[in-house]
Amino acid sequence: MNALVSVKNLTRIFDVSKPWLNRLLEGKPKAFLQAVSDVSFDIEERSVYALVGESGSGKSTIGKMIVHLLRPSDGVIEIGGVDLLREPDRQRVDKIRTDIQMVFQDPYASLNPRWRVRDIIAEPVTARGGKAEGLAEHLLEQVGLSAADAGKYPHEFSGGQRQRICIARALASEPKLIVCDEPTSALDVSVQAQVLNLMSDLKEEFGLTYLFISHDLTVVEHMADRIGVLYLGRLVEEAPRDVLFADPKHPYTQMLFAAAPKLDGFGREVEPPKGEIPDPINPPSGCAYHPRCPKAVARCTLERPEMRDLGGNRVACHLAE
């Protein structure tokens, strides 16, 4: 398959400095937070690529850069072979941007409470001058709601129904890529399953490609074709789903899997993860995981490991063998 999305050496740095006068009085320099650091991966067309990791690992920042809600500090994001930030043909850029949509984490915050559902769903089309008569009603039925719901307001729906409305809105412009930023984390477990099954069915029906951002390994195992593991803004391991779950190579991935809840794990004793995520404003030298890693050696503190192929996995670890 061809890569629909190609991310190369992606980096995002935020200026988190105090105001100029405070820095002057306190004698402190500017402070910068490196949320994403030199990340590269490809997403094949009609597949599901998942990004996993602890809170603060940079998952959502990458998603927002891919849909151009944030601008990268460095690196390249190509959609269909086109770098939207550097492409001079703005009409071509505008056409490709209609192929990208996003489903946000909180269905309560991502819907305008003053708009009727009909207007919310049609917005991606009407904003570009298109005709959307009957579109909302059709898409509501596609996502398991009633066409009559188009005249209602968001507050009249439950959380799971609101997320279905968000999915319908994402489908309105007939996208190729949908970035799903923790789309089920605000929902209870029974509703999560319904939404995930709906997304799987829509992927097959419309030939969609998903970038699926989640911290829930159970959800990722159900949805993903390929998984990238992030730690402190760095991609530390990447592999097909079955390969990664069968034989994780990186110590951080092994720790995540060991700490995840298991249905048959009643009474098991698991050593809790050691340490805390380091300060991203002042990250450790070498491998970012070395202060918490049980296998770390002197080389890990000095030299940042490069991603390399190892038995079906791409791993950034000096000691992965």
Phi and psi in degrees as GROMACS dihedral restraints (atoms count N, CA, C in turn):
[ dihedral_restraints ]
;  ai    aj    ak    al  type     phi  dphi    fc
    3     4     5     6     1   -86.2    20    10
    4     5     6     7     1   151.4    20    10
    6     7     8     9     1   -80.8    20    10
    7     8     9    10     1   121.5    20    10
    9    10    11    12     1   -77.9    20    10
   10    11    12    13     1   -37.5    20    10
   12    13    14    15     1  -122.6    20    10
   13    14    15    16     1   132.0    20    10
   15    16    17    18     1  -128.8    20    10
   16    17    18    19     1   115.8    20    10
   18    19    20    21     1  -107.4    20    10
   19    20    21    22     1   126.2    20    10
   21    22    23    24     1  -129.5    20    10
   22    23    24    25     1   120.0    20    10
   24    25    26    27     1    50.7    20    10
   25    26    27    28     1    43.3    20    10
   27    28    29    30     1   -73.8    20    10
   28    29    30    31     1   131.6    20    10
   30    31    32    33     1  -138.5    20    10
   31    32    33    34     1   140.3    20    10
   33    34    35    36     1  -138.1    20    10
   34    35    36    37     1   122.8    20    10
   36    37    38    39     1  -117.5    20    10
   37    38    39    40     1   131.5    20    10
   39    40    41    42     1  -106.4    20    10
   40    41    42    43     1   136.7    20    10
   42    43    44    45     1   -83.3    20    10
   43    44    45    46     1   109.3    20    10
   45    46    47    48     1  -111.2    20    10
   46    47    48    49     1    27.9    20    10
   48    49    50    51     1   -69.1    20    10
   49    50    51    52     1   153.2    20    10
   51    52    53    54     1   -69.8    20    10
   52    53    54    55     1   163.0    20    10
   54    55    56    57     1   -55.1    20    10
   55    56    57    58     1   155.5    20    10
   57    58    59    60     1   -54.8    20    10
   58    59    60    61     1   -43.6    20    10
   60    61    62    63     1   -66.1    20    10
   61    62    63    64     1   -40.3    20    10
   63    64    65    66     1   -60.9    20    10
   64    65    66    67     1   -43.0    20    10
   66    67    68    69     1   -65.0    20    10
   67    68    69    70     1   -36.4    20    10
   69    70    71    72     1   -66.1    20    10
   70    71    72    73     1   -45.1    20    10
   72    73    74    75     1   -70.2    20    10
   73    74    75    76     1   -35.4    20    10
   75    76    77    78     1   -90.3    20    10
   76    77    78    79     1    -8.5    20    10
   78    79    80    81     1    65.6    20    10
   79    80    81    82     1    35.6    20    10
   81    82    83    84     1  -109.8    20    10
   82    83    84    85     1   146.5    20    10
   84    85    86    87     1   -80.0    20    10
   85    86    87    88     1   175.8    20    10
   87    88    89    90     1   -64.1    20    10
   88    89    90    91     1   152.7    20    10
   90    91    92    93     1  -121.4    20    10
   91    92    93    94     1   135.3    20    10
   93    94    95    96     1  -126.4    20    10
   94    95    96    97     1   137.9    20    10
   96    97    98    99     1  -110.8    20    10
   97    98    99   100     1   120.1    20    10
   99   100   101   102     1   -91.5    20    10
  100   101   102   103     1    94.6    20    10
  102   103   104   105     1   -75.6    20    10
  103   104   105   106     1   -33.1    20    10
  105   106   107   108     1  -135.1    20    10
  106   107   108   109     1   134.4    20    10
  108   109   110   111     1  -132.9    20    10
  109   110   111   112     1   104.9    20    10
  111   112   113   114     1    54.9    20    10
  112   113   114   115     1    53.8    20    10
  114   115   116   117     1   -97.7    20    10
  115   116   117   118     1   133.9    20    10
  117   118   119   120     1  -135.8    20    10
  118   119   120   121     1   132.1    20    10
  120   121   122   123     1  -165.2    20    10
  121   122   123   124     1   164.2    20    10
  123   124   125   126     1  -121.4    20    10
  124   125   126   127     1   146.9    20    10
  126   127   128   129     1  -117.4    20    10
  127   128   129   130     1   115.6    20    10
  129   130   131   132     1   -73.4    20    10
  130   131   132   133     1   150.0    20    10
  132   133   134   135     1   -61.6    20    10
  133   134   135   136     1   138.7    20    10
  135   136   137   138     1    62.4    20    10
  136   137   138   139     1    32.4    20    10
  138   139   140   141     1  -124.9    20    10
  139   140   141   142     1   172.9    20    10
  141   142   143   144     1  -118.0    20    10
  142   143   144   145     1   116.9    20    10
  144   145   146   147     1  -107.4    20    10
  145   146   147   148     1   125.6    20    10
  147   148   149   150     1  -109.3    20    10
  148   149   150   151     1   139.5    20    10
  150   151   152   153     1  -110.5    20    10
  151   152   153   154     1   125.6    20    10
  153   154   155   156     1  -125.9    20    10
  154   155   156   157     1   161.4    20    10
  156   157   158   159     1   155.4    20    10
  157   158   159   160     1   168.7    20    10
  159   160   161   162     1   -68.6    20    10
  160   161   162   163     1   166.3    20    10
  162   163   164   165     1   -58.4    20    10
  163   164   165   166     1   136.8    20    10
  165   166   167   168     1    88.7    20    10
  166   167   168   169     1     7.0    20    10
  168   169   170   171     1   -84.2    20    10
  169   170   171   172     1    -9.0    20    10
  171   172   173   174     1   103.9    20    10
  172   173   174   175     1     8.6    20    10
  174   175   176   177     1   -61.7    20    10
  175   176   177   178     1   -53.7    20    10
  177   178   179   180     1   -67.2    20    10
  178   179   180   181     1   -33.2    20    10
  180   181   182   183     1   -62.7    20    10
  181   182   183   184     1   -41.5    20    10
  183   184   185   186     1   -63.4    20    10
  184   185   186   187     1   -44.5    20    10
  186   187   188   189     1   -58.8    20    10
  187   188   189   190     1   -43.4    20    10
  189   190   191   192     1   -68.4    20    10
  190   191   192   193     1   -31.3    20    10
  192   193   194   195     1   -71.2    20    10
  193   194   195   196     1   -36.2    20    10
  195   196   197   198     1   -66.5    20    10
  196   197   198   199     1   -35.8    20    10
  198   199   200   201     1   -90.4    20    10
  199   200   201   202     1     4.4    20    10
  201   202   203   204     1    67.5    20    10
  202   203   204   205     1    31.2    20    10
  204   205   206   207     1   -82.2    20    10
  205   206   207   208     1   -22.3    20    10
  207   208   209   210     1  -127.3    20    10
  208   209   210   211     1   147.8    20    10
  210   211   212   213     1   -97.8    20    10
  211   212   213   214     1   131.2    20    10
  213   214   215   216     1   -63.8    20    10
  214   215   216   217     1   146.7    20    10
  216   217   218   219     1   -75.9    20    10
  217   218   219   220     1   -29.5    20    10
  219   220   221   222     1  -161.1    20    10
  220   221   222   223     1   163.0    20    10
  222   223   224   225     1    98.7    20    10
  223   224   225   226     1  -180.0    20    10
  225   226   227   228     1  -131.1    20    10
  226   227   228   229     1   137.6    20    10
  228   229   230   231     1  -123.1    20    10
  229   230   231   232     1   114.6    20    10
  231   232   233   234     1  -108.9    20    10
  232   233   234   235     1   129.7    20    10
  234   235   236   237     1  -112.9    20    10
  235   236   237   238     1   115.7    20    10
  237   238   239   240     1    61.1    20    10
  238   239   240   241     1    32.7    20    10
  240   241   242   243     1    82.4    20    10
  241   242   243   244     1     4.1    20    10
  243   244   245   246     1  -115.8    20    10
  244   245   246   247     1   127.7    20    10
  246   247   248   249     1   -84.1    20    10
  247   248   249   250     1   104.3    20    10
  249   250   251   252     1   -65.8    20    10
  250   251   252   253     1   -24.2    20    10
  252   253   254   255     1   -78.9    20    10
  253   254   255   256     1   -25.8    20    10
  255   256   257   258     1  -114.2    20    10
  256   257   258   259     1    -5.3    20    10
  258   259   260   261     1   -70.9    20    10
  259   260   261   262     1   122.6    20    10
  261   262   263   264     1   -74.4    20    10
  262   263   264   265     1   -23.7    20    10
  264   265   266   267     1   -82.2    20    10
  265   266   267   268     1    98.7    20    10
  267   268   269   270     1   -68.7    20    10
  268   269   270   271     1   -28.9    20    10
  270   271   272   273     1   -65.6    20    10
  271   272   273   274     1   -39.6    20    10
  273   274   275   276     1   -65.5    20    10
  274   275   276   277     1   -41.3    20    10
  276   277   278   279     1   -61.8    20    10
  277   278   279   280     1   -44.3    20    10
  279   280   281   282     1   -62.6    20    10
  280   281   282   283     1   -38.5    20    10
  282   283   284   285     1   -65.5    20    10
  283   284   285   286     1   -43.7    20    10
  285   286   287   288     1   -69.1    20    10
  286   287   288   289     1   -33.9    20    10
  288   289   290   291     1   -65.8    20    10
  289   290   291   292     1   -25.7    20    10
  291   292   293   294     1   -69.3    20    10
  292   293   294   295     1   -16.3    20    10
  294   295   296   297     1   -84.3    20    10
  295   296   297   298     1     0.7    20    10
  297   298   299   300     1  -120.3    20    10
  298   299   300   301     1   129.4    20    10
  300   301   302   303     1  -136.4    20    10
  301   302   303   304     1   170.5    20    10
  303   304   305   306     1  -139.5    20    10
  304   305   306   307     1   140.5    20    10
  306   307   308   309     1  -111.6    20    10
  307   308   309   310     1   120.2    20    10
  309   310   311   312     1   -88.0    20    10
  310   311   312   313     1   168.2    20    10
  312   313   314   315     1   -68.0    20    10
  313   314   315   316     1   -43.5    20    10
  315   316   317   318     1  -105.8    20    10
  316   317   318   319     1   105.8    20    10
  318   319   320   321     1   -67.9    20    10
  319   320   321   322     1   -16.6    20    10
  321   322   323   324     1   -77.2    20    10
  322   323   324   325     1   -34.6    20    10
  324   325   326   327     1   -90.8    20    10
  325   326   327   328     1   -19.4    20    10
  327   328   329   330     1   -94.2    20    10
  328   329   330   331     1     3.1    20    10
  330   331   332   333     1  -116.1    20    10
  331   332   333   334     1   134.2    20    10
  333   334   335   336     1   -70.4    20    10
  334   335   336   337     1   116.3    20    10
  336   337   338   339     1   -68.2    20    10
  337   338   339   340     1   -15.0    20    10
  339   340   341   342     1   -91.0    20    10
  340   341   342   343     1    -9.9    20    10
  342   343   344   345     1  -101.3    20    10
  343   344   345   346     1   148.6    20    10
  345   346   347   348     1   -75.4    20    10
  346   347   348   349     1   155.1    20    10
  348   349   350   351     1   -57.5    20    10
  349   350   351   352     1   -35.9    20    10
  351   352   353   354     1   -56.7    20    10
  352   353   354   355     1   -44.6    20    10
  354   355   356   357     1   -73.5    20    10
  355   356   357   358     1   -34.5    20    10
  357   358   359   360     1   -63.3    20    10
  358   359   360   361     1   -47.3    20    10
  360   361   362   363     1   -68.6    20    10
  361   362   363   364     1   -37.0    20    10
  363   364   365   366     1   -79.6    20    10
  364   365   366   367     1   -11.5    20    10
  366   367   368   369     1   -54.9    20    10
  367   368   369   370     1   -44.7    20    10
  369   370   371   372     1   -59.3    20    10
  370   371   372   373     1   -24.7    20    10
  372   373   374   375     1   -89.3    20    10
  373   374   375   376     1   -48.2    20    10
  375   376   377   378     1   -67.6    20    10
  376   377   378   379     1   -29.3    20    10
  378   379   380   381     1   -63.4    20    10
  379   380   381   382     1   -22.4    20    10
  381   382   383   384     1  -106.4    20    10
  382   383   384   385     1    16.1    20    10
  384   385   386   387     1    83.7    20    10
  385   386   387   388     1    10.4    20    10
  387   388   389   390     1   -84.3    20    10
  388   389   390   391     1   166.2    20    10
  390   391   392   393     1   -95.3    20    10
  391   392   393   394     1   134.8    20    10
  393   394   395   396     1  -128.5    20    10
  394   395   396   397     1    26.6    20    10
  396   397   398   399     1   -65.9    20    10
  397   398   399   400     1   123.4    20    10
  399   400   401   402     1    79.1    20    10
  400   401   402   403     1    -3.9    20    10
  402   403   404   405     1   -66.0    20    10
  403   404   405   406     1   -47.0    20    10
  405   406   407   408     1   -61.5    20    10
  406   407   408   409     1   -43.6    20    10
  408   409   410   411     1   -61.0    20    10
  409   410   411   412     1   -42.5    20    10
  411   412   413   414     1   -64.5    20    10
  412   413   414   415     1   -44.9    20    10
  414   415   416   417     1   -71.3    20    10
  415   416   417   418     1   -33.4    20    10
  417   418   419   420     1   -60.9    20    10
  418   419   420   421     1   -39.7    20    10
  420   421   422   423     1   -68.9    20    10
  421   422   423   424     1   -33.2    20    10
  423   424   425   426     1   -62.7    20    10
  424   425   426   427     1   -33.1    20    10
  426   427   428   429     1   -99.3    20    10
  427   428   429   430     1    14.6    20    10
  429   430   431   432     1    88.2    20    10
  430   431   432   433     1    15.8    20    10
  432   433   434   435     1  -109.3    20    10
  433   434   435   436     1  -178.8    20    10
  435   436   437   438     1   -98.0    20    10
  436   437   438   439     1   146.6    20    10
  438   439   440   441     1   -60.8    20    10
  439   440   441   442     1   -28.3    20    10
  441   442   443   444     1   -67.4    20    10
  442   443   444   445     1   -17.7    20    10
  444   445   446   447     1   -70.8    20    10
  445   446   447   448     1   -11.3    20    10
  447   448   449   450     1   -62.6    20    10
  448   449   450   451     1   -26.7    20    10
  450   451   452   453     1   -88.3    20    10
  451   452   453   454     1     1.4    20    10
  453   454   455   456     1   -92.0    20    10
  454   455   456   457     1   171.1    20    10
  456   457   458   459     1  -102.9    20    10
  457   458   459   460     1   157.7    20    10
  459   460   461   462     1   -55.8    20    10
  460   461   462   463     1   -33.8    20    10
  462   463   464   465     1   -67.3    20    10
  463   464   465   466     1   -10.5    20    10
  465   466   467   468     1   -86.6    20    10
  466   467   468   469     1     3.8    20    10
  468   469   470   471     1  -118.9    20    10
  469   470   471   472     1   157.1    20    10
  471   472   473   474     1   -78.0    20    10
  472   473   474   475     1   174.1    20    10
  474   475   476   477     1   -61.3    20    10
  475   476   477   478     1   -44.7    20    10
  477   478   479   480     1   -65.1    20    10
  478   479   480   481     1   -37.7    20    10
  480   481   482   483     1   -67.5    20    10
  481   482   483   484     1   -37.6    20    10
  483   484   485   486     1   -62.8    20    10
  484   485   486   487     1   -39.9    20    10
  486   487   488   489     1   -67.1    20    10
  487   488   489   490     1   -32.2    20    10
  489   490   491   492     1   -64.4    20    10
  490   491   492   493     1   -37.6    20    10
  492   493   494   495     1   -64.3    20    10
  493   494   495   496     1   -40.4    20    10
  495   496   497   498     1   -61.8    20    10
  496   497   498   499     1   -39.5    20    10
  498   499   500   501     1   -66.7    20    10
  499   500   501   502     1   -40.8    20    10
  501   502   503   504     1   -61.4    20    10
  502   503   504   505     1   -41.3    20    10
  504   505   506   507     1   -62.2    20    10
  505   506   507   508     1   -40.6    20    10
  507   508   509   510     1   -64.4    20    10
  508   509   510   511     1   -31.6    20    10
  510   511   512   513     1   -79.7    20    10
  511   512   513   514     1   -14.2    20    10
  513   514   515   516     1   -59.6    20    10
  514   515   516   517     1   -36.8    20    10
  516   517   518   519     1   -92.0    20    10
  517   518   519   520     1    13.1    20    10
  519   520   521   522     1    52.9    20    10
  520   521   522   523     1    58.7    20    10
  522   523   524   525     1   -75.4    20    10
  523   524   525   526     1   163.1    20    10
  525   526   527   528     1   -96.9    20    10
  526   527   528   529     1   -33.0    20    10
  528   529   530   531     1  -122.6    20    10
  529   530   531   532     1   130.4    20    10
  531   532   533   534     1  -122.5    20    10
  532   533   534   535     1   123.1    20    10
  534   535   536   537     1   -91.3    20    10
  535   536   537   538     1   119.3    20    10
  537   538   539   540     1  -109.2    20    10
  538   539   540   541     1   105.2    20    10
  540   541   542   543     1   -95.4    20    10
  541   542   543   544     1    97.0    20    10
  543   544   545   546     1    47.8    20    10
  544   545   546   547     1    55.6    20    10
  546   547   548   549     1   -69.0    20    10
  547   548   549   550     1   -14.8    20    10
  549   550   551   552     1  -119.4    20    10
  550   551   552   553     1     2.4    20    10
  552   553   554   555     1   -69.8    20    10
  553   554   555   556     1   -22.4    20    10
  555   556   557   558     1   -89.1    20    10
  556   557   558   559     1     2.7    20    10
  558   559   560   561     1  -110.2    20    10
  559   560   561   562     1   155.9    20    10
  561   562   563   564     1   -76.6    20    10
  562   563   564   565     1   168.4    20    10
  564   565   566   567     1   -61.7    20    10
  565   566   567   568     1   -43.4    20    10
  567   568   569   570     1   -64.9    20    10
  568   569   570   571     1   -37.2    20    10
  570   571   572   573     1   -73.7    20    10
  571   572   573   574     1   -35.1    20    10
  573   574   575   576     1   -53.2    20    10
  574   575   576   577     1   -47.5    20    10
  576   577   578   579     1   -61.5    20    10
  577   578   579   580     1   -40.7    20    10
  579   580   581   582     1   -63.2    20    10
  580   581   582   583     1   -44.4    20    10
  582   583   584   585     1   -67.7    20    10
  583   584   585   586     1   -40.8    20    10
  585   586   587   588     1   -65.2    20    10
  586   587   588   589     1   -42.3    20    10
  588   589   590   591     1   -64.1    20    10
  589   590   591   592     1   -38.8    20    10
  591   592   593   594     1   -60.5    20    10
  592   593   594   595     1   -44.9    20    10
  594   595   596   597     1   -64.0    20    10
  595   596   597   598     1   -38.5    20    10
  597   598   599   600     1   -64.1    20    10
  598   599   600   601     1   -42.7    20    10
  600   601   602   603     1   -64.8    20    10
  601   602   603   604     1   -41.5    20    10
  603   604   605   606     1   -67.0    20    10
  604   605   606   607     1   -34.2    20    10
  606   607   608   609     1   -60.1    20    10
  607   608   609   610     1   -44.6    20    10
  609   610   611   612     1   -70.0    20    10
  610   611   612   613     1   -38.8    20    10
  612   613   614   615     1   -71.6    20    10
  613   614   615   616     1   -40.0    20    10
  615   616   617   618     1  -106.2    20    10
  616   617   618   619     1    -0.9    20    10
  618   619   620   621     1    66.6    20    10
  619   620   621   622     1    41.4    20    10
  621   622   623   624     1   -81.4    20    10
  622   623   624   625     1   158.4    20    10
  624   625   626   627     1  -117.1    20    10
  625   626   627   628     1   133.3    20    10
  627   628   629   630     1  -116.1    20    10
  628   629   630   631     1   136.9    20    10
  630   631   632   633     1  -102.2    20    10
  631   632   633   634     1   112.9    20    10
  633   634   635   636     1  -108.2    20    10
  634   635   636   637     1   114.7    20    10
  636   637   638   639     1  -103.1    20    10
  637   638   639   640     1   124.6    20    10
  639   640   641   642     1  -159.3    20    10
  640   641   642   643     1   156.3    20    10
  642   643   644   645     1  -107.6    20    10
  643   644   645   646     1    -1.9    20    10
  645   646   647   648     1   -95.3    20    10
  646   647   648   649     1   107.6    20    10
  648   649   650   651     1   -67.0    20    10
  649   650   651   652     1   -28.8    20    10
  651   652   653   654     1   -64.8    20    10
  652   653   654   655     1   -43.0    20    10
  654   655   656   657     1   -65.0    20    10
  655   656   657   658     1   -43.1    20    10
  657   658   659   660     1   -63.8    20    10
  658   659   660   661     1   -41.9    20    10
  660   661   662   663     1   -62.0    20    10
  661   662   663   664     1   -33.3    20    10
  663   664   665   666     1   -75.0    20    10
  664   665   666   667     1   -34.8    20    10
  666   667   668   669     1  -101.0    20    10
  667   668   669   670     1   -37.4    20    10
  669   670   671   672     1   -83.4    20    10
  670   671   672   673     1   149.3    20    10
  672   673   674   675     1   -96.2    20    10
  673   674   675   676     1   -36.4    20    10
  675   676   677   678     1  -139.8    20    10
  676   677   678   679     1   145.8    20    10
  678   679   680   681     1  -129.1    20    10
  679   680   681   682     1   136.1    20    10
  681   682   683   684     1  -114.1    20    10
  682   683   684   685     1   132.8    20    10
  684   685   686   687     1  -105.4    20    10
  685   686   687   688     1   123.8    20    10
  687   688   689   690     1  -106.9    20    10
  688   689   690   691     1   142.8    20    10
  690   691   692   693     1  -142.0    20    10
  691   692   693   694     1   120.9    20    10
  693   694   695   696     1    51.7    20    10
  694   695   696   697     1    43.0    20    10
  696   697   698   699     1    82.1    20    10
  697   698   699   700     1     2.2    20    10
  699   700   701   702     1  -115.4    20    10
  700   701   702   703     1   141.2    20    10
  702   703   704   705     1   -81.9    20    10
  703   704   705   706     1   116.1    20    10
  705   706   707   708     1  -102.9    20    10
  706   707   708   709     1   -21.2    20    10
  708   709   710   711     1  -158.2    20    10
  709   710   711   712     1   147.7    20    10
  711   712   713   714     1  -148.8    20    10
  712   713   714   715     1   136.1    20    10
  714   715   716   717     1  -166.5    20    10
  715   716   717   718     1   161.8    20    10
  717   718   719   720     1   -58.8    20    10
  718   719   720   721     1   151.3    20    10
  720   721   722   723     1   -53.0    20    10
  721   722   723   724     1   -51.4    20    10
  723   724   725   726     1   -65.3    20    10
  724   725   726   727     1   -36.1    20    10
  726   727   728   729     1   -67.3    20    10
  727   728   729   730     1   -44.2    20    10
  729   730   731   732     1   -66.3    20    10
  730   731   732   733     1   -43.0    20    10
  732   733   734   735     1   -71.9    20    10
  733   734   735   736     1   -28.2    20    10
  735   736   737   738     1   -79.3    20    10
  736   737   738   739     1   -35.6    20    10
  738   739   740   741     1  -151.8    20    10
  739   740   741   742     1    73.5    20    10
  741   742   743   744     1   -67.2    20    10
  742   743   744   745     1   136.3    20    10
  744   745   746   747     1   -98.1    20    10
  745   746   747   748     1   -34.9    20    10
  747   748   749   750     1   -82.0    20    10
  748   749   750   751     1   139.0    20    10
  750   751   752   753     1   -57.0    20    10
  751   752   753   754     1   -33.3    20    10
  753   754   755   756     1   -68.4    20    10
  754   755   756   757     1   -42.9    20    10
  756   757   758   759     1   -62.2    20    10
  757   758   759   760     1   -41.5    20    10
  759   760   761   762     1   -61.5    20    10
  760   761   762   763     1   -39.4    20    10
  762   763   764   765     1   -65.6    20    10
  763   764   765   766     1   -42.1    20    10
  765   766   767   768     1   -60.0    20    10
  766   767   768   769     1   -46.3    20    10
  768   769   770   771     1   -66.5    20    10
  769   770   771   772     1   -38.5    20    10
  771   772   773   774     1   -66.8    20    10
  772   773   774   775     1   -32.9    20    10
  774   775   776   777     1   -84.6    20    10
  775   776   777   778     1   -13.9    20    10
  777   778   779   780     1   -69.8    20    10
  778   779   780   781     1   142.0    20    10
  780   781   782   783     1   -62.0    20    10
  781   782   783   784     1   145.1    20    10
  783   784   785   786     1  -130.2    20    10
  784   785   786   787     1   141.7    20    10
  786   787   788   789     1   -63.7    20    10
  787   788   789   790     1   -33.5    20    10
  789   790   791   792     1   -99.5    20    10
  790   791   792   793     1    19.8    20    10
  792   793   794   795     1   -98.4    20    10
  793   794   795   796     1    15.9    20    10
  795   796   797   798     1   -62.2    20    10
  796   797   798   799     1   127.1    20    10
  798   799   800   801     1    85.1    20    10
  799   800   801   802     1    -4.7    20    10
  801   802   803   804     1   -75.1    20    10
  802   803   804   805     1   150.0    20    10
  804   805   806   807     1  -109.1    20    10
  805   806   807   808     1   118.0    20    10
  807   808   809   810     1  -119.9    20    10
  808   809   810   811     1   128.7    20    10
  810   811   812   813     1   -66.6    20    10
  811   812   813   814     1   126.0    20    10
  813   814   815   816     1   -65.3    20    10
  814   815   816   817     1   152.6    20    10
  816   817   818   819     1   -56.8    20    10
  817   818   819   820     1   140.2    20    10
  819   820   821   822     1   -89.6    20    10
  820   821   822   823     1   142.3    20    10
  822   823   824   825     1    73.2    20    10
  823   824   825   826     1   179.7    20    10
  825   826   827   828     1  -118.5    20    10
  826   827   828   829     1   160.7    20    10
  828   829   830   831     1   -62.0    20    10
  829   830   831   832     1   131.1    20    10
  831   832   833   834     1   -62.1    20    10
  832   833   834   835     1   164.0    20    10
  834   835   836   837     1   -66.9    20    10
  835   836   837   838     1   117.4    20    10
  837   838   839   840     1   -68.5    20    10
  838   839   840   841     1   -16.2    20    10
  840   841   842   843     1   -75.6    20    10
  841   842   843   844     1   -28.6    20    10
  843   844   845   846     1  -132.7    20    10
  844   845   846   847     1    69.2    20    10
  846   847   848   849     1   -69.2    20    10
  847   848   849   850     1   156.5    20    10
  849   850   851   852     1   -68.1    20    10
  850   851   852   853     1   155.7    20    10
  852   853   854   855     1   -74.1    20    10
  853   854   855   856     1   165.8    20    10
  855   856   857   858     1    65.5    20    10
  856   857   858   859     1  -135.6    20    10
  858   859   860   861     1   -74.6    20    10
  859   860   861   862     1   126.9    20    10
  861   862   863   864     1   -64.1    20    10
  862   863   864   865     1   -22.2    20    10
  864   865   866   867     1   -88.4    20    10
  865   866   867   868     1    -7.0    20    10
  867   868   869   870     1   -61.6    20    10
  868   869   870   871     1   -29.8    20    10
  870   871   872   873     1   -65.9    20    10
  871   872   873   874     1   -19.2    20    10
  873   874   875   876     1  -111.1    20    10
  874   875   876   877     1    -4.3    20    10
  876   877   878   879     1   -85.1    20    10
  877   878   879   880     1   128.1    20    10
  879   880   881   882     1   -72.7    20    10
  880   881   882   883     1   -14.2    20    10
  882   883   884   885     1  -104.2    20    10
  883   884   885   886     1     2.7    20    10
  885   886   887   888     1   -62.0    20    10
  886   887   888   889     1   141.2    20    10
  888   889   890   891     1  -123.8    20    10
  889   890   891   892     1   179.7    20    10
  891   892   893   894     1   -59.2    20    10
  892   893   894   895     1   -36.2    20    10
  894   895   896   897     1   -61.1    20    10
  895   896   897   898     1   -33.1    20    10
  897   898   899   900     1   -65.0    20    10
  898   899   900   901     1   -29.2    20    10
  900   901   902   903     1   -80.8    20    10
  901   902   903   904     1   -15.6    20    10
  903   904   905   906     1  -108.9    20    10
  904   905   906   907     1   -34.2    20    10
  906   907   908   909     1  -123.3    20    10
  907   908   909   910     1   125.2    20    10
  909   910   911   912     1   -74.8    20    10
  910   911   912   913     1   125.0    20    10
  912   913   914   915     1   -72.9    20    10
  913   914   915   916     1   142.3    20    10
  915   916   917   918     1   -89.3    20    10
  916   917   918   919     1   152.5    20    10
  918   919   920   921     1   -68.7    20    10
  919   920   921   922     1   131.6    20    10
  921   922   923   924     1  -143.5    20    10
  922   923   924   925     1   153.6    20    10
  924   925   926   927     1   -77.0    20    10
  925   926   927   928     1   137.1    20    10
  927   928   929   930     1  -153.0    20    10
  928   929   930   931     1    96.1    20    10
  930   931   932   933     1    60.1    20    10
  931   932   933   934     1    41.5    20    10
  933   934   935   936     1    94.0    20    10
  934   935   936   937     1   -14.7    20    10
  936   937   938   939     1  -104.1    20    10
  937   938   939   940     1   149.5    20    10
  939   940   941   942     1  -101.7    20    10
  940   941   942   943     1   121.7    20    10
  942   943   944   945     1  -130.6    20    10
  943   944   945   946     1   138.5    20    10
  945   946   947   948     1  -107.9    20    10
  946   947   948   949     1    79.4    20    10
  948   949   950   951     1  -154.2    20    10
  949   950   951   952     1   132.0    20    10
  951   952   953   954     1   -68.4    20    10
  952   953   954   955     1   -25.1    20    10
  954   955   956   957     1  -116.8    20    10
  955   956   957   958     1    23.3    20    10
  957   958   959   960     1   -61.7    20    10
  958   959   960   961     1   -27.6    20    10
